[in-house]
Amino acid sequence: MSEDNLRQVWSEAELDTALATLHADPHTDENELRRARDAMLRGAGTVTAEQLSGRPPKKTGKSWVRWASAAAAVVVVAAGGITAANLMVDRPAPIESGAQQTGIAWFGSSDPVVAPGQYRYFAKHAWAMHSTGDDDKKFSYLNESVTEYWMPFDQNQEWLMRSGSTGKRIWVVGTEQEAIANGVQFSPPSSPEEKRAPRGEFYGPIEGAWQQPNPKFLAELPKPPRQLYDRLRADTEDRGKDPDLEMLVYVADALRTGRVPAEYRNTMYQALAMVPGLQVTPDVRTLDGRIGTSLAIEKAGVRQQIIVDPATGQLIGERETELEDRGASPAGSVSSEANYEYGVATEIGVKPPG
């Protein structure tokens, strides 16, 4: 990446000031606001598994901070798209406190209240990595797709799923103008596709698994966090790139379906708190500008994290960051990102106001 693409990293205070200035302009497009909020995918302080368990941290001989695996990236909204410059930043010193003070035990447990005749609304905004180009010039960018669900009060009734790509891109290597000049062609936004099915069985019966949780599967999960940890460990054995990493992935798999009620989420978070190497980071900003608590694990060359709203315990974001150079994506770049929103709709297919 050329030096022309680099931008200065903002402090949190400077970022908040810039965002406040954007909001002060009534003519600013909401999509630009969302893109500008991505101006800092920043690293932050972490909490080790020893601190979560209350055990004193191991002495390492000297204190140091890693360069941000969470890809501190400054994003500039420009006519040709969004340009992201990957930079190195230091994290603040780890928070020296137990799990209760770092937020896991203090997560709220609430869901939007749905009345008869209403629908619980759940939407996923996913940004996936795409790479193109040749050996002389490579490009990579995150491409957005949106999936929305309308879940009825009586879940045996008809659900609606609507999905499609938006054509929005966040550039990681190169720019929109450079890609077009090099002959790169992009797929146009897709027309939304709709599926309807009772109980949300859009592709057949929901068998019950971490990736497809149904009420029976959730009810049979152990309630004590230690026993749920053991269940997670057994279910993820010999799966994925790393056993510890896969435990976080399985919980994320369940949460991103939007089918896990509040009563089950905190037990999952408490089980994750026992995973060796789990990092708990408060005040992490999602791509759409919300603030939550990050639970992350760095293993197998990636940093996998989920971002939780501490007030409700709801999943509001996910992020995967490359810790090593991978194809057209340099170390420190975000390879996938997702944001989640919730609400109550009075009519199927109609997004809740606000």
C-alpha positions as CSV (number, residue, x, y, z in Angstrom):
1,M,0.0,0.0,0.0
2,S,1.4,3.4,-0.9
3,E,2.2,6.1,1.5
4,D,-0.5,8.2,-0.2
5,N,-3.2,6.0,1.3
6,L,-2.0,6.4,4.9
7,R,-3.9,8.6,7.3
8,Q,-3.2,9.7,10.8
9,V,-4.7,7.5,13.5
10,W,-7.2,9.4,15.6
11,S,-7.5,9.3,19.4
12,E,-10.9,8.3,20.8
13,A,-11.6,12.0,21.7
14,E,-10.8,13.1,18.2
15,L,-13.0,10.3,16.7
16,D,-15.9,11.3,18.9
17,T,-15.5,14.9,17.9
18,A,-15.4,14.0,14.2
19,L,-18.6,11.9,14.6
20,A,-20.4,14.6,16.5
21,T,-19.5,17.0,13.7
22,L,-20.9,14.6,11.1
23,H,-24.1,14.3,13.1
24,A,-24.4,18.0,13.4
25,D,-24.8,18.3,9.6
26,P,-28.5,17.5,8.7
27,H,-27.5,17.0,5.1
28,T,-25.1,14.2,5.8
29,D,-26.2,10.9,4.3
30,E,-26.8,8.2,6.8
31,N,-24.7,5.7,4.8
32,E,-21.8,8.2,4.9
33,L,-22.2,8.4,8.7
34,R,-22.0,4.7,9.0
35,R,-18.9,4.5,6.8
36,A,-17.3,7.3,8.8
37,R,-18.0,5.5,12.0
38,D,-15.6,2.9,10.8
39,A,-12.8,5.4,11.0
40,M,-11.2,3.5,13.7
41,L,-11.2,-0.3,14.0
42,R,-9.0,0.1,17.0
43,G,-7.1,-2.3,19.3
44,A,-7.8,-1.9,23.0
45,G,-6.8,-3.2,26.4
46,T,-7.3,-6.9,27.1
47,V,-7.9,-9.1,30.1
48,T,-6.3,-12.5,30.3
49,A,-7.8,-15.8,31.3
50,E,-5.9,-15.7,34.6
51,Q,-7.4,-12.3,35.4
52,L,-10.9,-13.6,34.5
53,S,-10.5,-16.5,36.9
54,G,-9.1,-14.4,39.7
55,R,-5.7,-16.0,39.5
56,P,-2.6,-13.7,39.5
57,P,-1.2,-13.2,36.0
58,K,1.9,-15.0,35.0
59,K,5.1,-13.0,35.1
60,T,6.7,-12.6,31.7
61,G,9.8,-10.6,32.6
62,K,8.7,-7.5,30.9
63,S,5.5,-5.8,30.0
64,W,4.6,-5.2,26.4
65,V,1.6,-4.5,24.2
66,R,0.9,-6.1,20.9
67,W,0.3,-4.2,17.7
68,A,-3.4,-4.2,17.1
69,S,-4.6,-7.4,15.7
70,A,-8.0,-5.7,15.6
71,A,-6.6,-3.6,12.7
72,A,-6.6,0.0,13.7
73,A,-7.8,1.4,10.5
74,V,-8.6,4.9,9.5
75,V,-11.4,5.1,6.9
76,V,-12.0,8.0,4.6
77,V,-15.4,8.4,2.9
78,A,-14.6,9.4,-0.7
79,A,-16.3,9.6,-4.0
80,G,-15.0,6.3,-5.2
81,G,-15.8,4.3,-2.0
82,I,-14.1,3.9,1.3
83,T,-10.3,3.7,1.6
84,A,-8.9,1.9,4.7
85,A,-5.2,2.3,5.7
86,N,-4.0,-0.3,8.0
87,L,-1.8,1.1,10.7
88,M,0.0,-0.2,13.8
89,V,-1.2,1.0,17.2
90,D,-0.4,0.1,20.8
91,R,-3.1,-1.1,23.2
92,P,-3.5,0.3,26.7
93,A,-2.3,-1.7,29.6
94,P,-4.5,-4.7,30.5
95,I,-7.3,-4.1,33.0
96,E,-6.3,-5.6,36.3
97,S,-9.6,-6.9,37.5
98,G,-11.8,-10.0,37.6
99,A,-14.6,-11.0,35.3
100,Q,-17.2,-9.2,37.3
101,Q,-15.5,-5.8,36.9
102,T,-14.6,-6.4,33.3
103,G,-18.2,-6.9,32.3
104,I,-19.0,-10.5,31.7
105,A,-20.9,-11.1,35.0
106,W,-22.5,-7.8,34.7
107,F,-24.0,-8.3,31.2
108,G,-27.7,-7.6,31.1
109,S,-30.1,-10.2,29.9
110,S,-33.0,-8.8,28.0
111,D,-34.8,-9.0,24.6
112,P,-37.3,-6.7,22.9
113,V,-40.8,-7.5,24.2
114,V,-43.0,-8.9,21.4
115,A,-46.8,-8.9,21.8
116,P,-49.3,-11.1,20.0
117,G,-49.6,-9.9,16.4
118,Q,-46.1,-8.4,16.4
119,Y,-42.7,-9.7,15.1
120,R,-39.3,-9.7,16.5
121,Y,-37.0,-8.1,14.0
122,F,-33.4,-9.2,13.6
123,A,-30.9,-8.1,10.9
124,K,-27.4,-9.0,10.1
125,H,-25.1,-6.7,8.1
126,A,-22.2,-8.8,7.0
127,W,-19.0,-7.6,5.4
128,A,-16.9,-10.3,3.7
129,M,-13.5,-10.2,2.2
130,H,-13.1,-10.2,-1.6
131,S,-9.7,-10.2,-3.3
132,T,-8.9,-9.7,-7.0
133,G,-6.2,-8.5,-9.3
134,D,-3.0,-10.1,-10.5
135,D,0.6,-10.5,-9.3
136,D,1.4,-6.9,-10.4
137,K,-1.5,-5.3,-8.7
138,K,-3.8,-6.8,-6.1
139,F,-6.9,-5.5,-4.5
140,S,-9.0,-6.5,-1.5
141,Y,-12.2,-5.1,0.0
142,L,-15.0,-6.0,2.3
143,N,-18.4,-6.4,0.5
144,E,-21.7,-5.9,2.4
145,S,-24.7,-8.2,2.4
146,V,-27.8,-7.8,4.6
147,T,-30.1,-10.6,5.9
148,E,-33.3,-9.6,7.8
149,Y,-35.7,-11.8,9.8
150,W,-39.3,-11.2,11.0
151,M,-40.1,-13.7,13.8
152,P,-43.8,-13.9,14.9
153,F,-44.9,-13.9,18.5
154,D,-46.1,-17.4,18.0
155,Q,-43.0,-18.9,16.5
156,N,-44.9,-21.8,14.9
157,Q,-46.4,-19.3,12.5
158,E,-44.8,-18.0,9.3
159,W,-41.4,-16.3,9.5
160,L,-39.9,-14.1,6.8
161,M,-36.2,-13.9,5.7
162,R,-35.1,-11.3,3.3
163,S,-31.5,-11.2,2.0
164,G,-29.3,-9.5,-0.7
165,S,-26.1,-7.7,-1.3
166,T,-26.0,-3.9,-1.2
167,G,-22.9,-3.2,-3.4
168,K,-21.2,-1.2,-0.6
169,R,-17.5,-1.8,-0.2
170,I,-14.8,-1.0,2.3
171,W,-11.4,-1.0,0.7
172,V,-8.5,-2.8,2.5
173,V,-5.9,-2.8,-0.3
174,G,-6.2,-0.3,-3.1
175,T,-9.1,2.0,-4.0
176,E,-12.2,1.9,-6.1
177,Q,-10.7,4.2,-8.7
178,E,-7.5,2.2,-8.9
179,A,-9.5,-1.1,-9.3
180,I,-11.6,0.3,-12.1
181,A,-8.6,1.7,-13.8
182,N,-7.1,-1.8,-13.7
183,G,-10.2,-3.4,-15.3
184,V,-11.7,-4.8,-12.1
185,Q,-15.5,-5.3,-12.5
186,F,-17.9,-5.6,-9.6
187,S,-21.2,-7.4,-9.3
188,P,-24.1,-5.1,-9.0
189,P,-26.3,-5.1,-5.9
190,S,-28.6,-8.1,-5.9
191,S,-32.4,-7.9,-5.7
192,P,-33.6,-8.9,-2.2
193,E,-34.6,-12.6,-2.1
194,E,-37.5,-13.6,0.3
195,K,-38.3,-16.9,1.9
196,R,-41.2,-17.7,4.2
197,A,-41.7,-20.7,6.4
198,P,-43.3,-21.7,9.7
199,R,-40.8,-21.8,12.6
200,G,-38.2,-20.2,10.4
201,E,-37.5,-23.6,8.7
202,F,-36.5,-21.9,5.4
203,Y,-34.3,-24.9,4.4
204,G,-36.1,-27.7,6.2
205,P,-36.4,-28.7,9.8
206,I,-34.0,-27.0,12.3
207,E,-32.2,-30.1,13.7
208,G,-30.8,-28.4,16.7
209,A,-27.0,-27.6,17.0
210,W,-24.8,-24.7,17.8
211,Q,-25.1,-23.6,14.2
212,Q,-28.9,-24.2,14.2
213,P,-30.2,-23.8,17.7
214,N,-33.8,-24.7,18.3
215,P,-35.8,-24.6,21.6
216,K,-35.1,-28.2,22.3
217,F,-31.3,-27.9,21.8
218,L,-31.2,-24.8,24.0
219,A,-33.3,-26.3,26.7
220,E,-30.9,-29.3,26.9
221,L,-27.7,-27.2,27.3
222,P,-26.2,-27.4,30.8
223,K,-27.2,-24.4,33.0
224,P,-24.1,-24.2,35.2
225,P,-21.3,-22.3,33.3
226,R,-18.6,-24.9,34.1
227,Q,-20.8,-27.7,32.7
228,L,-21.6,-25.7,29.6
229,Y,-17.8,-25.1,29.2
230,D,-17.3,-28.9,29.3
231,R,-20.1,-29.3,26.7
232,L,-18.5,-26.7,24.4
233,R,-15.1,-28.3,24.8
234,A,-16.5,-31.7,23.9
235,D,-18.6,-30.4,20.9
236,T,-15.6,-28.5,19.4
237,E,-13.0,-31.3,19.9
238,D,-11.0,-31.8,16.8
239,R,-12.9,-29.0,15.0
240,G,-11.6,-25.9,13.3
241,K,-8.1,-24.4,13.4
242,D,-7.7,-24.3,17.2
243,P,-9.8,-25.8,20.0
244,D,-9.9,-22.6,22.1
245,L,-10.7,-20.5,19.1
246,E,-13.4,-22.9,18.0
247,M,-15.3,-22.6,21.4
248,L,-15.7,-18.9,20.7
249,V,-16.7,-19.6,17.1
250,Y,-19.4,-22.1,18.2
251,V,-21.0,-19.5,20.6
252,A,-20.9,-16.9,17.8
253,D,-22.5,-19.5,15.4
254,A,-25.4,-19.8,17.8
255,L,-25.8,-16.1,18.6
256,R,-25.7,-14.9,15.0
257,T,-28.8,-16.9,14.2
258,G,-30.9,-14.5,16.4
259,R,-32.5,-17.6,18.0
260,V,-30.8,-17.5,21.4
261,P,-33.0,-15.9,24.1
262,A,-31.6,-13.8,26.9
263,E,-31.9,-16.5,29.4
264,Y,-29.2,-18.6,27.7
265,R,-26.8,-15.9,26.6
266,N,-25.1,-15.1,29.9
267,T,-24.4,-18.7,30.6
268,M,-22.6,-18.9,27.3
269,Y,-20.5,-15.8,28.1
270,Q,-19.7,-17.2,31.5
271,A,-18.5,-20.4,29.9
272,L,-16.4,-18.5,27.4
273,A,-14.8,-16.7,30.4
274,M,-13.1,-20.0,31.3
275,V,-11.5,-20.4,27.8
276,P,-7.7,-20.0,28.1
277,G,-6.5,-16.8,26.5
278,L,-9.9,-15.1,26.3
279,Q,-9.5,-11.3,26.1
280,V,-12.2,-9.1,27.4
281,T,-12.1,-5.5,26.1
282,P,-14.7,-2.9,27.1
283,D,-15.7,0.1,25.0
284,V,-15.1,-1.4,21.5
285,R,-16.8,0.3,18.6
286,T,-18.7,-1.7,16.0
287,L,-18.6,-0.9,12.3
288,D,-21.9,1.0,12.7
289,G,-20.7,3.1,15.6
290,R,-22.2,1.3,18.6
291,I,-20.1,0.6,21.7
292,G,-19.9,-2.9,23.4
293,T,-17.6,-5.3,25.2
294,S,-15.4,-7.5,23.1
295,L,-14.7,-11.2,23.8
296,A,-11.8,-12.3,21.7
297,I,-9.3,-15.1,21.1
298,E,-6.1,-14.9,19.1
299,K,-5.1,-18.3,17.7
300,A,-4.1,-19.9,14.4
301,G,-3.1,-16.6,12.8
302,V,-6.4,-14.8,13.4
303,R,-8.1,-12.7,16.0
304,Q,-11.8,-13.7,16.4
305,Q,-14.0,-11.5,18.4
306,I,-17.6,-11.0,19.3
307,I,-18.9,-7.6,20.5
308,V,-21.7,-7.7,23.1
309,D,-24.1,-4.9,24.3
310,P,-23.4,-5.0,28.1
311,A,-26.9,-3.6,28.8
312,T,-28.8,-6.4,27.1
313,G,-26.3,-9.2,26.5
314,Q,-27.1,-9.1,22.8
315,L,-24.6,-9.8,20.1
316,I,-24.1,-6.5,18.3
317,G,-20.9,-7.2,16.3
318,E,-18.3,-9.7,15.1
319,R,-14.9,-9.2,13.7
320,E,-12.1,-11.4,12.3
321,T,-8.7,-9.9,11.9
322,E,-5.7,-11.4,10.2
323,L,-2.6,-11.7,12.3
324,E,-0.4,-12.7,9.4
325,D,-0.2,-11.7,5.8
326,R,-2.7,-13.7,3.8
327,G,-3.0,-13.3,0.0
328,A,-3.9,-9.7,-0.8
329,S,-4.7,-9.0,2.9
330,P,-1.8,-7.8,5.0
331,A,-1.5,-8.6,8.7
332,G,-3.7,-6.4,10.7
333,S,-6.5,-6.2,8.1
334,V,-10.1,-7.1,8.9
335,S,-11.2,-10.2,6.9
336,S,-14.8,-10.2,8.0
337,E,-17.1,-8.0,10.0
338,A,-20.8,-8.1,11.0
339,N,-23.2,-5.9,12.8
340,Y,-26.6,-7.0,14.3
341,E,-29.7,-5.0,15.0
342,Y,-32.9,-5.8,16.9
343,G,-36.4,-4.4,17.2
344,V,-40.1,-5.1,17.2
345,A,-42.2,-4.8,14.0
346,T,-45.9,-4.5,13.8
347,E,-46.1,-5.9,10.3
348,I,-44.2,-8.7,8.6
349,G,-41.7,-7.4,6.0
350,V,-41.7,-3.9,7.4
351,K,-38.7,-2.7,9.3
352,P,-39.3,-1.2,12.7
353,P,-39.0,2.6,12.9
354,G,-35.7,4.1,14.0
